[in-house]
Each structure stands twice: as structure tokens, then as C-alpha cells.
Amino acid sequence: MSDIKIEHEKGEREGRYVARIAGREGEAEITYTRKGANLISADHTRAPDSLKGTGAAFALVEYMIADARRDGFKIIPVCTYVQAQYRKHPEWADVIAA
């Protein structure tokens, strides 16, 4: 869905990727914890009912994967949604810390 807007909010130890869709209430997010200079754990993905079925959660994972490739970090998939998407996308193996 091309009208999904994603922002990356970075904290010193924690952060999140946030997706919003114009004209829809709420926001979807993936929260993460920084585990080291080049390692994060994707802890939780959440999408309110108003965004379910829009592709917002998947867009967040794709954005996080692209960031990992560009910035050179690995992702520990703690979140069950990220784990499930990883199983469907073995091409992401280069940025997943198993």
C-alpha cells in the first residue's frame, strides 16, 4: 500500500518503527531494543484493528530489514510476527541473527 508512512524513532537503548496511513486512526509499530553496536532485538509488533489487513505491519518489517542492510546491523527476531515473516522470506537471512 503506497500511502503507508513509516518513521523510525531512535532512543539510546530502545526504539520503534511506526506506520501511519492517511485517513485511518491509529498506528502500527515494531519496538526494538539495542543489544550492541550492530545488533537489535525486534521485540513486539502491534497493529490496531483500524490498520489490520492494510499491509502496515509487513511494511514495518521490510523497512527494518532495509535499515539493517544499509546500516550494517543484525536483527534478533524475538517478536512472533517478525519470526513468521522471516520464515516466509529466507532472503532476509543476511540480517537475521539466529
JOKA-V234851 format. One line per field, one symbol per residue. ss: DSSP state (~ for helix, > for strand, _ for the rest). phi: phi as a letter, one per 30 degrees, with the letter a starting at -180 (. if undefined). burial: I if it has 24 or more other ideal C-beta (glycine too) atoms within 12 Angstrom, else O. A space follows every 50 residues. Layout:
# JOKA-V234851
ss = ???
phi = ???
burial = ???
This chain:
# JOKA-V234851
ss = ___>>>>>>>___>>>>>>>>______>>>>>>>>>__>>>>>>>>__~~ ~____~~~~~~~~~~~~~~~~__>>>>__~~~~~~~~~_~~~~~~>__
phi = .dcdccbccccdcbaacbcbbeibdibcabcbbdclebbbcddacbbded cdiciddddddeddddddddciccbcddddddedddddbdddedcccd
burial = OOOIOIOIOOOOOOIIIIIIIOOOOOIIIIIIOIOOOOOIIIIIIIIOOO IOOIOIIIIIIIIIIOIIOOOOIIIIIOIOIIOOIIOOOOOIOOIIOO
